[in-house]
Amino acid sequence: VQLQASGGGFVQPGGSLRLSCVASGSISSFNAMGWYRQAPGKQREFVAVASSAGSTNYADSVKGRFTVSRDNAKNTVYLQMNSLKPEDTAVYYCWLQQNLNYWGQGTQVTVSS
């Protein structure tokens, strides 16, 4: 299984970005896909997850601002990030869980004026 993330970049506070992550390889019909992030000097933290059945869950810090969605036919998970804050600056990693945990390479998101 391989995960390829894209969509990171530089944005001013209050702006928006959309991350995408495509999974390839032996993908189960039943899995969870989502996002973690790691800011400089901090541990990796959970951001959001979407199950193949359609349920979603979010970290409290991003609720109401971020939306996770997925296209099961394309094995793709998205993260729409609105009202971005400087504290959202981090490397964002996509994640797939099906028996084992798989990680993408990370994409940098920088929020700064």
N, C-alpha and C positions, 0 to 999 in steps of 0.2 A: 504494500500500500504506500502510495506517495501523495503528499499534499502540496499544492502549489498556491501560495497566497499572493495577492496583488492588491493595489489600490491605495497604499499608504502615500503619505506626502506631507507637505507643509501647509498649514491653514491658520488663519487668524482666529482668536477667540470668538465664539459664536458661529463659526462656520461649520461646514458639513463635509464629510468624506464617506465613501462607501468602499468597504473591503470585500473582496471575493476570495474564495478558496475552492479549488477543484481537487477532488480526490480521484485517484486512478489506481487500478490494480484490482485485487479481489475485495470488492465492497459488498458487505452484507445488506440485505433489505432492511434489517433491523439494527439501527445504530443511533448514536448521538453525534452531532457535529456542532462545533462552537468555537469560541475564542477565549484565549487568555492573553494577558499582557504583562510586560515586565518593564518597569521604569528603572532608570539608572540607580544603582545602590539598593534596590528593593527586590523582594521575592516576586516570583511570578504569581499573578492572581487571576482568579476566575472573572470573566466578563459576562459571557452569555452562552447559552446552549439551546439547540433545537433538536428534538428527537425526530426520528423518521415517522413517528405517529402524529407529529404536529405540535406537541407541547413545547413550551419555551420557559426559560428561567433566566433571571438577570441578577447581576450584582446590584446591591442597593445603590451604589455610587453612579450607576448608569441608567437606572430605571427612569422611564419617561423621556430619555434622550436618545438611547440606542435601540435599534430594532434588529433582531436576528431573524433571518428567514432562510429557507433552503428550497432548492429545486432537486427533488429526488431523482428525476429522470436524468439530470446532468451531474449528479453527485456533487453538487455545489452548495456551499453555504455562504451567506452574505451577512455583512454587518453594516447597517446604515447608522452612521453616527452624526447626530445633530447637536446643536448648541454646545459645541466642543469647548472644553476648558483647558487651560495650561496643564492642569493636573492629569489630563488624559494623555499627555505625552508619554509614549512608551513604544516598545517593540511589541507588535501584536502577532500572536501565534495562533494559527488555526489548529484545531484538534478534532480528532475522530476517535470515538470509542466503540469498538466492537470486539469484545473479549479482551483485546489489548488496547493500549492507548497509542495513537500515532500523532506525530506533530509535524507541522509545516515549518518552513525555514524562517518565518518571521518577516514582518514588514513594518517599517518605521513610520510612526505617526508623530508629528511635531506640531504642537499648538502654541503659537507665540505671536505677540504683536511686534 
